[in-house]
Amino acid sequence: MPYSGLITRYRDYLTHLPNNAIPVTLLEGNTPLIPAPRLSAELGCDVRLKFEGLNPTGSFKDRGMTVAMTAAVAEGATACICASTGNTAASAAAYAARAGLACYVLIPQGKVAAGKLAGAVAYGATVIQVQGSFDDALAMVREISQRRPIALVNSINPHRIEGQKTAAFELVDALGRAPDWLCLPVGNAGNITAYWRGFVEYHLAGKTSALPQLLGVQAEGAAPLVLGHAVEKPETVATAIRIGRPARGKEALQAVAESSGRILAVSDAEILEMQKRLAAEGVWCEPASAAGAAGLFREVKAGRLDVRGKTIVCVITGHGLKDPDAITARFPAPRAIPATMSALERLIAE
């Protein structure tokens, strides 16, 4: 049977979706769980990479957006709005285009990767730069959605979490059980909240006998959940998690506590190094996506986490093409040689 999108596959678990809702879908979900043999060998465990960068707009945001946009259309919306550090912008714009809705996207000025901004523009959204942070933009879209009949599709929309929880279902369906640890980046904290909800629901439904421990990882320059207070001016190369006031922060901390997990922060250098390691496995992700694996690597190497013989899933939230500048800005221009075989032979022999 042809794959028809995550709403069709998991409709029985999307209990808040209106009964008359017709899916607004780009055939999102069904992303691969890729073994990482080099990382597994180094850490002494079975590491798998849930590559959400292979969703239609290149990030995990499509899971929540298909459900949020489906609900918005069913409820009669003609326009939607969101604040974004990039991935939500592209996803909202794509699904709004699919649904025939007007889309307004607020982004922090000069703080969004070009690949993500290009996506939002290509799909036809009205992109507005805010002279402030993501948190300022989020406050603005919250208020305007209360003043005007416009659907808010940020992760504070409960349908977003409902869609994103399906990734947990896919993991259990693929592995036959929940992994021992789930490692993932944390920005606005919706994804870690959604994964935990999905695992708990599948556990209650008898689909998995055990629940995973969660390892949520923030960037050191944007780590409000680690610090215990908001960060007024978050800064990190990992633009997707450059958020100082996570909207789902309390729920994320609760999920980590219930799972007997951990939340920690890693440096930009550790994030970029893990991005290289993952690329050596053949998986190119945007910097923020490497945060979960970076946190796992550091804790295991420091002897603070024993994962020997365990099954670990690292969620790779977005494709490397989302933020190519993170790579291109750091490598020298490719070498140029004359168009001769002798020049090629000399270079290869070096």
N, C-alpha and C positions, 0 to 999 in steps of 0.2 A: 504493500500500500504506500503510495507516494507521501512523503512528509508534507504536512500542511500547516506547520507552525506550532508554537508552544501552547497557544490557547486551545486549539483543537485537541492536542495531545493530553493536556492536563486540565481540561475544563472542569472536571469533577472536583478539583482542588481549588479552583478560583471562585470561591463561593460568594464573593462580593460583586462579581460582574453581573450586570443586569441580564435577565434571561433572554431578552430580545436583542442582545448585542450581537452584531455581525462582526467577526474579527477584522480589524485593520492590521494586516500582516505583511511582512516582507520575508516570510519563512525564516524568522529568527530562531535561535536556539539550536539544539542538536549539534553543539560544538564539540570538537574532539578532545579526548583525554589522552595527552601525548606522554609516553614514558620519557624520562630524562635520565638516561643511563650513566652519564658522566657525573652528574650531581648525586645520583643514587649511590654510585660507587664511593664517592668521596665522603658522603654522610652516613653510609652504612644502612640505608633504608631504601624503600621503593618510592621514589618521587615521581609523581605524575603532574602534568601541567594542563589545567583546564583552560584551553586557549579561546577566551571570549573575544579576542580580536578578530575572529572569523565570523562574527555576526555581521549583518548587512551593512551597518555603518561603521564597523570596525571596533565596537566596544560592547561591553555587557549591558550598557544602558538600553539597548534595543529590547531586552527582555521586559523591563518595566514599561517601556514606552508603548509597546504593542497593546498592553492591557489598559494603560492610562488613556491612550488615544481611542481605543475601542469603547471604553466607558464614556468618554467625552462625547463621542458621536452619538451613542445611544441616548445620552441625556440632552441632546439637542445643541451642543456647542457649535459655534461657527468660527471660533478663534481660540488659540491657546498661547500661553506665555511661560517662560522659564528663565531662571538665572543659571549661568553655567560657567565652568572653567574650561569648557570645550566639548567634551564628549556628549553631555546632555543636549547641547546646542545642535550638534549634527544629527543626533537621534530624533529629537523633537521636530526638527525641520523636515527630516525624511518622512516620518510617520504622519506629520501634518499634511505634507504634500500628497501622500498616498490617500489620506482621508478627505482632501479638499478643504482643509481648514487654513485660515490665516495663522501665521506663527510669528511671535515676537520673542526675541532672544536678547537678554541683557548679559553682557560680559564685562569683567573688570578690564579697564583700558590698558592695553599693552601687556596683558598677563595671560593671553591665550595662544597656544601653539598654532602656527599658520595652517597646518593640515586640518585642524579641527574647525577653525574659522572658515576655511575654504569650503568645508562640507556644508556648514549652515547656509552659506551664501549660495552654493550650487543648488541646494534644494529649495531655494526661494524664500527663506525666512527674512524678516526684517531684523537686522542685527544692530543693536544699540550698545555703544560703549559707555560704561559708567565710570566716572572719575572717582573711583574708590575700589573697595575689595569685593570679592564674591559675596561676602556676608552682607555688604551694603546692597548689592544687587538683589539678593534673596529677600531682604526686608522690603524692597520696593515692589517686587512682583507679588509678594504676599498681600501687600496693601492694595495694589491695583486690582487684584483678582477679587478682593472683597468689595471694591467700589463698582466694578464693571462686570458684565456677564462674559467672563473670559476664563477658560479652564487653565488652572495652574497645574503644570505637569512636572514639577520638581519632585524629589523623592519624599517630600512631606505629603504628597498625594498617596493615599493608601494603596491605590492600584499599582503604583510603581513597585512597591515592596512585594505585592502579590505576584507580579510578573517575574521579579528577580529571584524569588524563592524557588522557581522551577529549576534553576541551576543545581540546587541541592538534590532535587528529584533525579536529575540526569546523572549525577555522580553515583547515587545509590543504584540506579538502574544499570549503570555501566560496570560498577565494581561488585554488585550483588550485596553490598552493605555500605555503611558510611565509612569514610577513611578514619584513621586514628587521629590525624591532625589535619585541619584545614588552615592554610596560611594565605592571607590576603591583605592588600593595602587598605587603609582606612582614611577617607577624606571627610565627606559629609556623613559617613557612617551608615548609609542606607543599605549597602550591599552586605555587610557583615550581619546586620539586623535581619535581612531577608534570608540569607543562607541558614541562619539559626532557626528561623521560623519554618523553613522548608524541611530541615532535618527533623525537627520536633514533630511536625505534622506527619511525615513519613514514618517516624518511629511509632506514633500513636496509631497509625493505620496498619502497623505490623509489617512494613516494608523493610525495616532495618531493626536489628535487635539492640544495637548500641548507637550512641551519639558520639560525634567527634569532639575533640578539644579544639578551640579556636585560637589562632595566633593572629591578632590584628596588629598591623604595622603602619606607623605614621612616619613622616619625614621629620627630622629633628627641628627644622625651621617652621614646622606647622604641626605641632604635636599637642593640641589642647587636652586630649584625653589622657595623655601620659603626664602632662604637667599638672592637670587638675584645674586648669583655668583657661579662659579664652586667650587666643593669640591675636592681638590687634592688627599686626602687620605680618602675616605669614609669608615666608619666603622659602622656596625650594625649587630645584630643577625639575622636580616631579609635579608639573603644573596641575595634573588631574586631582591631586590631593593637597593643593595649596589652599587650605580652608582653615580658618581660625575659630569658627563657631559651628561645629557640626550639628545639623538639624536633628539628627538621630543619635546624638551622643549618649544620652542616658540609656537608650535601648541597646546601643552597642556595648556599653559597659555591663549592662545586665546580661546580655548574651554571653560575653566573655566569662563573667562570673559563674553563670549557670553551667557552662561547659567545662569549668575548671581550667580555663585557658589563660592566656596572657595578652597584654597589649603593651607595645614598646615602640621605640623610635629608632630609626637608623639614619646615618648621615647621607648626604647627597653622594659622597664618594662611594659608599657601600652600595647605594642604589645603582649607580652607573657601572660599577664593577659587576654586579649581578646581571645587569642588562647584557653585558658582554658574555658572561658565562652562559646565559640562556640562548644568546645568539649562536654560541658554539654548539648548542644542542640542535640548532636549526630553527629556533623560535625567536623571532624578532618582535620585541614588545616595546611599548612606550615606557619611559623611565618609571612612572608611578607603578606600572604593572609589576616591576621587578622588586618592589618593596617587600612584599610578603615573603618571597624566596630569600631576599637579603636578610630579613629578620631571622628566618629559620637557620640560614647558614651561620650567622654570627652566634646564635645561641647554642647551636650544636658544637661549633668549634671551641666555644668558651667553656664547654662542659656544663652548661646550665640546662640543657635539654637532651634527654636520652631518647633517641628515636630508632635505636638499633632494631632492625627487623620489622619496623612499622610501615604502614602505608600512609604516605603524606601527599596531599594534593595542594599545589600552589595555584591560586587563581590568577591567571594572566588576563588582566581586565581590558587591555586595549592593544591594538596593533602598533608596531613601530612606525608605520607610515603616518600615524596620527601626529607624531612629533619628530620629524626627520632632522630638525635643526639640532636636536640633542646629540646626534651623531655627526652631521656634516660640519658643525661648528668646531668639532674637536679633532678632526683628522686632516692631515695635509692633502693637498691636491694630488690626484693620481699622477704617477710618473709618466712622462711623455718620451717616446722613442721614435726614431725614424721608421718609416714603413718598410723595413728590411728584415729578412730572416736573421741576419747576423746580429742585428741589434737585439732582437728577441732572444736569440740564443745566449748572448752575453748577460742579459738581465736574468734569465732563468738560472744561469750557472752561478750567479752571485751567491 
